[in-house]
Amino acid sequence: MKLAILAHGMFIGFGGKTARGVYLYSPHEIVAIIDRDRAGHDASEFFPGGRRVPIVKSIEEAGDYDTLVIGAAPIGGILPEDWRDEIKKALMEGKNVISGLHYFLSEDEEFRSIAEKTGAKIWDVRKPPENLKVADGSGKNVNTVLVAGTDCSVGKMITAVELTQEAKRRGINAGFVATGQTGIMIGCDAGAVIDRIPGDFMAGTVEEMVKKVGKEKEIVFVEGQGDIVHPAYSGVTLAILHGSYAKKIIIAHDPTRKEHSGYEGLGFPILSLEKTIELYEELAANVSGGKVVGISVDAEHMSEEEVERYIEKVESELGLPAENVLKTHARKLLDAVLKS
């Protein structure tokens, strides 16, 4: 596939984790990122060492692509209304469209009609799988590691992918279970968007994926979602914690945030790492006995010097390894997983 990523105003910053995740980890060629706010730049300017991909103003400038990826993950998963015309243009040209929104493009009458006429395919990644089941404890003996977090968009998926890739570099037969749309888009050993699964079946869906991957892999890295005290998403977070039966937990954290993103000023503070660790371990105790073994630092809004000082502080005060995985590829965190 040749991808173009639609991400107006979101390639950098909150809401654009799908665009960034696909840019960083998709195995497919990316010909353009469509973001009118950053047109004229190259994606590698924002991610030193990343692949060179031009950022363009509109879909007309995207060039030779065959699949349009909707790169937004806004609160509520609603399609930005001013993106409709560009999606329609892609479909009218017979381009396939991949979307991780809660709003299913394949059920939009206008989009569906165009796709039927041109033969374009629409893949709504968030549509839930069939044959759902309630968790029954059968996944408890799989060797799992969960990457949880203190908020949305703090690098949980990136950390899980980096851990998986680093394990493979060391000759370990490792697997990746995706629980969100971006992880599925970039390729995973098993994946389902857990926030679209009915409540009783969320943990069971994670359990089934962990069991499936665990049959062939020595170790399974599971992507977490949200935060255990997030005012909107805590139920999904807990279901993944329990359904994964994680023996070891990595916490992803952005030290610059004080309140949950999108809920600023509403009285929903982000917990300290100490309290976060205590809470995750208490909630895991009766199900898996999982323990936190490391901290993944989201350094997007920090200088290198600030990150280094923060990592030193965390390691000194908590006695746990901390790492900016985009820079170091999770080497320190994988050491902690394998030693614990």
GIGICOR-V197901 format. One record per backbone hydrogen bond with DSSP energy under -0.5 kcal/mol. NH is the residue of the N-H (numbers start at 1). CO is the residue of the C=O. If there is no record, write none. Layout:
# GIGICOR-V197901
nh,co
NH,CO
NH,CO
This chain:
# GIGICOR-V197901
nh,co
3,1
3,29
4,67
5,32
6,4
6,69
7,5
7,34
10,7
11,7
16,13
19,71
20,16
21,17
22,18
23,19
24,20
25,21
26,22
29,1
31,3
31,29
32,3
33,54
34,5
35,33
35,56
38,35
40,55
41,38
43,53
45,42
46,43
47,43
50,47
53,51
55,41
56,33
56,54
61,58
62,59
65,63
66,2
67,2
68,96
69,4
69,67
70,68
70,98
71,6
71,69
73,15
77,74
78,75
83,80
84,81
87,83
88,84
89,85
90,86
91,87
92,88
93,89
94,91
95,90
96,66
97,121
98,68
99,123
102,77
103,77
104,102
105,103
107,104
108,105
109,107
112,108
113,109
114,110
115,111
116,112
117,113
118,114
119,115
120,115
123,97
124,122
125,99
125,123
126,99
127,124
140,137
142,139
144,142
145,220
146,248
147,222
148,146
148,250
150,252
151,226
159,155
160,156
161,157
162,158
163,159
164,160
165,161
166,162
167,163
168,164
169,165
170,166
171,168
172,167
174,172
175,219
177,221
178,176
178,190
184,180
185,181
186,182
187,183
187,184
189,176
190,176
192,178
194,179
194,192
196,193
197,194
201,198
202,198
202,199
205,201
206,202
207,203
208,204
209,205
210,206
211,207
212,208
213,209
214,210
215,211
215,212
216,213
217,213
218,173
219,173
220,143
221,175
222,145
222,220
223,177
224,147
228,149
230,227
234,230
236,233
237,233
238,234
239,235
240,236
241,237
242,238
243,239
244,240
245,241
245,242
246,241
247,144
248,144
249,291
250,146
251,294
252,148
252,250
253,296
255,253
257,254
260,268
263,260
266,263
270,258
276,272
277,273
278,274
279,275
280,276
281,277
282,278
283,279
284,280
285,281
286,282
287,284
288,284
289,284
291,247
293,249
294,249
295,321
296,251
297,295
297,323
298,253
298,296
299,297
302,299
307,303
308,304
309,305
310,306
311,307
312,308
313,309
314,310
315,311
316,312
317,313
318,314
319,314
319,315
320,314
321,293
323,295
325,323
327,324
328,324
329,325
331,328
334,330
335,331
336,332
337,333
338,334
339,335
340,336
